[in-house]
């Protein structure tokens, strides 16, 4: 199984093995790089917070049990689409920023990028809920654990959008603000991935055989 596939399985075991639902540890600002600047309706005093609210819990749709093969096909398809969309938007952002002729235009590009990324991630969470959970022992907790790996990244994305909207007009502080966003988002994803890889060695003891078989026999899951 590919390493990426192991990450998928580790995400599934996240809640089962940890029982954790906290979302604040992923995004900590070391300081407000533009303390006197305000842009739009966003207050930078709000953006300097060291904690983010936890992600919203799953909807009731996740309680619906479905065959393991049906569940894996649904969630792997949605995650593949989400991954592809994120990579496409990231590539387009780099191209557009390289051709931007003002700080205002660059600011708008970053705001649009994080707004769309947050929206697509929220949509992904709804789709994961709609997929229900695999009809195996502990299936709902497994589905919740898988969803949590993505849900924890949503508050940082929303914060990144807010910080991007408040980037000041001063070029130096503008660059510092962008660097702050990049640093914190890289940290958000790195911490998530560290959790997933750390759980990998425990999967053999926790993942039901039917669900493992469903993952191993789904081409989309293997390709992610």
N, C-alpha and C positions, 0 to 999 in steps of 0.2 A: 504494500500500500504506500502511496506517495506521502511525503511529509505533509503536504497540504491536506491530504485526506485525514491524516492523524490529527491535524488541527481541528477539522470538522468534528471528529469523534471526541476530542478533548472538550470542545465547546459543549457537546451534549452532556458530558459528565459534570460540568461546572457546578450547577446547583445541587446535583445529587451528592457530590463529594464535599462541598463547602457550605451549602445552605446560605450563601451570602447574597444580599441584594443591594449592597451599598453602591452608589455611583459617584460619590464625591472625590474619591482618591485619584481619579484619572486626570484631573485638570487643575493645577495649582499655579496661579500667577505669582511670580516673585516680586512683582511690584507693578504699579500703573505707569507704563512708559509714556503716557500722555495725560498727566494729572490735571492739567488746566484746560484740556480740550474737550469740547462736546460737539458731536455731529449728529444731526437729526434729533431724535427724541431720546437717545440713549445717554444715560449718565455714567461717566467713567468711575464714579464712586461705587456704582453697582458692579462694574466690570472688575474691580479690584478684589472681589470676594475670593477667599481661598477654598470655598466649598461650593459644590454644585448639588442641586436636588437630585435624588435618585430617579432613575427612569420609571415611567409609569408601568404598572403591572400588566400582565397579559389580559386580554379580554376573555369573556366566558367561552368564546369559540374554541379556545385551546383545550377545553374539557371533552371535546368530541373525539372518541377513539376511532382510529382507522387502521387498516392493515399496515404493517411495517413498510412493505414495498411501496404502498401508496404515499405514505408519509415521507419517506426518504426522497422519492421522486419529486414531490412537491417542494420540499424545502431546499433540496440541492438545485433545482431549477431556479428558484427565486434568488438564492444566494449567488448563483452564477450570473444571473442578470444584473444583480446589484453590483457585483465585482466589475463586470464589463462596463456598466454605466459610470462607475466611479473612475475607472481608468480613462475612459473617453473624456469625461469632464476635466480631469486633471491635465490631460494632453492639450485639450482646447484652451484651458486656462493659461498654460505656459505660452502658447502661441499668441493669444490675445494680449497678455501682459507684455510680451516682448514688443508688440506693435502699439502699445498704449502711448498716447501723446500728452498725458497729464496725470497728476496724482488723483484727481477726481475720477478719471476713467479707470485707473488701476483700482481704486477703492471700490468702485461699483462692480468691477469684475470679481473681486474677492468676496464681496457681499453676496453676489449672485451665486458664486460657486458654493459657498457654505450654506446658503439658503436652500439651494437645490439639493445638495448632499444631505442635509438634515431632512428635507421633505421625502427624499427617496428612501432614507433609512427608516423614517416613520412609516412609510408605505410598506417597506420590507417587514417591519414588526407586525403590522396588521395582517400581512399575507402569511407570516409564520403562525400567527394565532389562528387564522382561517384554516390552516393545514391540520389543525387539531393535534393529536398526539398518537404515537404508535401504540397499538393494542398489545402491549407487553407489560410485564410486571414493572411498576414504577414509571410507566410511559409518560404520564403527565409531568412528572418531575423531570424526566429526561428532556421533554419538549421545552419546559421552562428554562432548563439549564442551557440548552442550545440557543434559545432566544436571548438569554441574558448576555451572552457574549457580544451580541450586536446592540442590545438595548443600552449597555453601559457606554457606548460611544456616542449616543445621541445627545445627551446634555453637553459634552464638550464641543460637538459640532454647532449646537445652538449658541454656545458661548463664543465660539470662533466667529460666527456670523455677527454677533453683537459687537465684538471687539473690532472687527473689520469695519463696521459701519461708523465707529467712533475714531478711526485713524485720523490724526491731525494733518493739517496742511504743511507743516514743517517737514522737509524731506528727511532729515535725520531721524526725527521722532516717528515719522511714518515708517521708515525702514525698521526701526526698533520694534514698532508694533507688529509688523509683519513677521519679524524674527520670533517675537513672543508667541504668536499664533502657531507658527511652524514647530517651534520647540515643544509647545504643550500638546499639539495634536500628535506629533511623533511619539511623545511620551504616553499619551492615551492609548495608542495602538500597540506600542511596545509592551506596556504593562499588561494589556489584554493578552497579547501573544505569549508573554512569559507565563501567565497563569495557565494558558492552554497547554503549552509544552510541558509545564511542570506536572500537569495532570495525566499526561500521556501514559506514563508507566502504570497508572492505576486502572486503565480502561479494561484490561483483560479480565479484571475481577468484577467489573460493574456493568458492562454492556451486555444485554441479553443476546443470546446467540442468534435469534431470529432477526434482530435489528442489525447486528453485525453482518449477517448474510445479505440483508437488503442493501446495505451500503456497499458491500464488496461487489455486488452484482448490478449496480447501477452505474452506467458509463459516465453520467454527468457528475455523480458524487466522486468518482475516481479521478475525474479530470480537474476538479476544483483545486 
